Amino acid sequence: MPQATTTRSGRMQPAGSRLIKFFFGEELPFVSHGRGVFVYDTDGRRYLDGCSGAVTANLGHSDPEILRALHEQAERITFAHRGTFHSEQSEALAERLGAMTGYPYVFLCNSGSEAVETALRLTLQYWRERGEPNRSQFASHAVSYHGATLGGLSLSGHPQRRRVAEALLHEFNELTPPYAYRFAEGRDDAEFTELLVNHTAEVLDAHGPAAAGVVVEPVGGAAGGAITPPDGYLQALAGLCRERGLPLIADEVMTGMGRTGMMLASQHWDVRPDLVVLGKGMGAGYAPVSAVLVSEEIIDAIAAGTASVTNGHTYGGNPLGSAVALAVLEAIESRGLVANAAERGKQLRAGLEALARRHEVIGEVRGLGLLQGLELVSDRVARSPGAPIGSLTRAATFAARDQGLLVYPATGGINNAILVAPPLTVTAEEIDLLLELLDASFTSLTSEES
Ligand code: PLP
């Protein structure tokens, strides 16, 4: 039986460790179980999962097909190291993923952050194999989120999450973000795109022979709330990278796997990045699994050089995660979930715009498919985020939870925003219910404030 101890400062420490939670001291419900788009807590309260957890549970909860695949694989074998054995499940996953996205190579990891790091390392290796080892400077958006590891945070324009690790981070997050609501200053889409691309060119010029690549979220997620670029921007950026021979890396951890109404968000603009990072919806909440999709040019350079990729993670490409991700891909295809995301996304968008006409606190509605964001403001004309920044986001998230609706707080310390991103399996009736609950949340939020 573990004994209570006394700490160095003389405080009594109860036996056993206590879990470090998200926000110290915050009262959160305990989760019990999930069914479809609904999650239940241990007090029996039901919540409509309007954000798929963290834009992850793309098939909803307790999906029988995925549970069957998980169970069958678990009974065969759950772990074998990829340095010792090939895995049929991982081979099948790579083949299916390649067929659904058009990439010839796939590297498997466990989390979005690991996959982002892998994409950076593969790019560094690409340059090294080509005899340019000094290319190590990446460029990313000043409002962005690319993960909690040091490379991912170095790319991230997310002051709140960077703060604690700043001493070890690079300042890769220099590019003006395609965030028209705050940065276009009256320019139309074409003028704003020109400004963005010119600024990117200046940053790359400054990097000179150290420039290694450009990393972007095609639609920005966790840092600013579904920041959707003007049409033409991603194509122009891809053109600029091509001109300069620099790899374009799309971080589609949040936007990939059909979330925006296309398998990859880059496909909305007919752009094929050199590397694509996937996570979240790949395991859809049933297993931690992520990937980097790799184009021919990157692989060819490595194949012609050392012909090996030695870095990886212990659990990367484990048979259980691969079997789950394969079942998720099969479900996406056989149930037409990419098309459903596009259809239900239109319904959701129309409903959110109607809410914005009724609730002054909604400054902008933006996003693609089932990745929609609401920017929240204390003064719509001045576009003021209110003070302190983040408080409106928090209030809206809690108001929604009180109504039995989960939304994702998507603010990095520069604005207030929430993501509305239900599972891709959502029905028309469930979207109607989501909108009703959100309407009630904003009504209660406004009446609390006045
Ligand atoms: N990249 C993007 C675009 C993300 O949204 C996230 C997580 O929110 C990550 C990377 C990091 O993924 P993970 O939390 O699985 O490490």
Residues whose N, C-alpha, C, O or C-beta is under 5 A from the ligand:
A	BS01	PLP	S111 G112 S113 E114 Y145 H146 G147 E217 G221 A222 D251 V253 M254 G279
